[in-house]
C-alpha cells in the first residue's frame, strides 16, 4: 500500500510539474487579482487621469472624478460636474491632495456642439469636495495642424509644487489649495507658451518661439517657430532660463512633444510618423542642455510613450526593442541624464513591455503577452534601479489590460485604466 501510495503521489507530482512547466507558473511566483473596481461604461479620450494619494486612488474621465480605497477598491467619493458640462482635462498636485478639473460651462446650450472648457474646479482628493473654482480663457488649447496631425499642446491647466498654472498669452499662477493669485508672467518675445509642469524648484514650460520680428500665422503661432524649454521661478514667475531643444538642427514647434519630468526637466519630442528620429532632451538647473538620448541607437528603439518612461534625479528609465536573428527582443534601459549614455541594460523577454513604474529604488515592468496566446502570459519584472539586476519576476494568472499607469501600494501592484471603455478603472494584484 505504501508503495502504491508513493506511486500515486509520484504520478500526481509529475503531472502537476508537467502542467506547471506548460503554463510557466509555479506556486508562489504568480500575481493574482486582489480586487478590482466595477467596470466603467462608455469612455472618451478626454479628461482621463489616475493618481494615488495616500490610501486613496482617484480616477478622472469625461463624466466624473471618482475615488476608491486603495486597500479594498471600495468607492470613497464621486464628483460629477453640474448640468450638461463635461470634463475636458484633469491634473493633480498629489503632494497637496488637490485635483484640478477643467470642465464645460454648465450653462452651455444643449444645441451647442462646441465644448466651452472655461472653468477650473479644484477638488480635495481626500473627500471629493470642491474647494475653489476660477474661469480660464476660451480656446487655450490651440496650435493643431489638422493636415499633418502634428500638435503643439497648450496647457488648459497644470498642477504641481503648490501651484496651479494657466497658460494664455503668458502664464498665470494661483495657489493650488486656495485659488489665491500668486503671480503672472510674460513669456520671451515672439514665443507662445505650451504645456507647463510646475515643480518645487521651477515651473517647466514648453515654448514655441520664432525669430524676432517674424510674423504670426492665423492661429497666433510665430512663423518657422521652434521648440524651447523654459523654467520660471515658482515664487515670483520670473524667467530663469530659456533654451532651444535642438542644437544645430532646430526642433520644429509642431513635432509631437511632452514634458516627461518637470524636475529634472526632461522633454520628449519626435516628428509624427517618424518616431525613430525622436529623442529625449534634458537640462541642468541652469538650463544647459545635456546630450540628448536618441530613440534609436545601440540600445535598440525606445518606446517613447510616457507610460513606459520614468525619471529620477539622475537617470531616465525606458523600454526598448531590438532586432536579432529570428525576431525582436526587449529590454529595460537606464540612461545617465548628464551624459546621455546607458547606465545599464537588462533583457526582459521576447514580448514587449507595456508599463513601467519607478519607486523606492525599484523599476517595475509589466511585459504584455501575445494576443493570440491561449494562456495569459503577462509577466512582472522588478529591477534594481541602481544596477538593473533582477530582484523579482512573476507571472499573472489573468490577462492584464493595457495599463495607463501603475502604482505600488503596500504590497499591491495597482494597474490604472481610467479611459478604458467597459473595463475596471483600477485592478489590484497581490503576490500569491
Protein Blocks (a to p, Z undefined) as FASTA:
>chain_A
ZZmmmmmmmmmmmmmmmmmmmnopaehiaccdfbdcdddddddfehiacddehjaccddd
fkbccdddfknopafbdcddehjbdcfbdcddfknopacdddddfklcfklmbdcdfbcc
dddfknopafbdcdddehklghiafknopacdddfbdceehiacdddfbccdddfklopa
fbdcdddehiacddddddfkbccdddddddehiacdfkopaehiacddddddfklopafb
dcdfblmlccdfkbccddfbfbdcddddddehilmlgccddddfkopacddddfbdfkop
adfbfklgccdfkbccdddddddehiacdddddddfklopafbdcdfbfcdcfbdcdeeh
iacddddddfkbcbdcbdcddddfklopafbdcddfbdcdddfbdcdeehiacdddfkbg
hiafbdcdddZZ
